[in-house]
Amino acid sequence: MTGLRANGIGVTYPNGHVALRDASFELPEKSITALLGVNGAGKSTLFKALMGFVKVTSGTVEFLGKPAEQALDQQMVAYVPQSEEVDWSFPVLVKDVVMMGRYGRMGFLRRPKAADKLAVEAVLSRVGMQDYQNRQIGELSGGQKKRVFLARALAQEAQVILLDEPFAGVDVQTEEQIMDLLRALRDEGAVILVATHHLNTVPQFCDHAVLVDGTVLDAGPLEQTFTPEKLRRAFGGGRSNAIFLDAAE
Ligand SMILES: Nc1ncnc2c1ncn2[C@@H]1O[C@H](COP(=O)(O)OP(=O)(O)OP(=O)(O)O)[C@@H](O)[C@H]1O
């Protein structure tokens, strides 16, 4: 079965800007895929289109063989947005943020059961944040916030996990921990799509890549997509990109 299938996705923002045109790719089950492209290439827009947060002008999405709407309804897909998109001034405790990952499986009143509380504790310790559960989310460091949002995605027990720049602003140790966690989730069967600008770490934890620039330029196993020639096409061949391109040489 295909883990994620996007077919002909188009997104035009209300101001008329065409952010994505005819974007198509497939991700296998049990895989980690790097979503790569320059600033403004359309990576965040693609995530939002997959989640149904922006209106698509064309195209269809399937998660694990199910139409997107059904899969999203069944909480099969978790999304960790870019940090800039979150309102950190909102007064909420770490454990409550993570509990939000359980909302989809609760009733109308959203009253957590003992099992939900145990699940929250378990995922918080999985990301090394168990000692912070009663802290306000706004009081955490950037890397700690990322880990809490990752815990929320884990609490959801989603089979498909979409992460928009989980490594932005995190230290090397936290980056290693997040990569370890993603590898473990992949080995447990998850389909993972990660937007990242850290090209040098891609070969350490990703097995596939999707290259975007207003559309999908290429998608497939790293051996076929993460090549100097294809990265040059996605990122341009300028000197400023030499450091990125070294990763693939
Ligand atoms: N709400 C919006 N209205 C109009 N245009 C938008 C909107 N959001 C994004 N865009 C434009 O759509 C294009 C794609 O933006 P997007 O945020 O998807 O890029 P990205 O690849 O995620 O970039 P980055 O690497 O900087 O995060 C950009 O040209 C951006 O200016």
The ligand as a Gaussian input file, in Angstrom:
#p B3LYP/6-31G(d) Opt

LIG

0 1
 N       -1.160000      33.204000       2.980000
 C       -0.468000      33.445000       1.865000
 N       -0.945000      34.300000       0.936000
 C       -0.268000      34.555000      -0.214000
 N        0.903000      33.971000      -0.532000
 C        1.434000      33.110000       0.358000
 C        0.775000      32.805000       1.589000
 N        1.531000      31.904000       2.258000
 C        2.604000      31.682000       1.481000
 N        2.553000      32.404000       0.353000
 C        3.539000      32.398000      -0.770000
 O        3.543000      31.099000      -1.332000
 C        4.881000      30.702000      -1.656000
 C        5.197000      29.417000      -0.939000
 O        5.295000      29.685000       0.459000
 P        5.607000      28.535000       1.516000
 O        5.482000      29.130000       2.878000
 O        4.795000      27.353000       1.194000
 O        7.160000      28.226000       1.192000
 P        8.203000      27.302000       1.948000
 O        8.825000      26.429000       0.909000
 O        7.570000      26.639000       3.103000
 O        9.292000      28.371000       2.433000
 P       10.281000      28.407000       3.712000
 O       11.424000      27.499000       3.396000
 O       10.709000      29.840000       3.722000
 O        9.495000      28.025000       4.924000
 C        5.781000      31.878000      -1.284000
 O        6.043000      32.635000      -2.451000
 C        4.950000      32.656000      -0.285000
 O        5.274000      34.027000      -0.339000

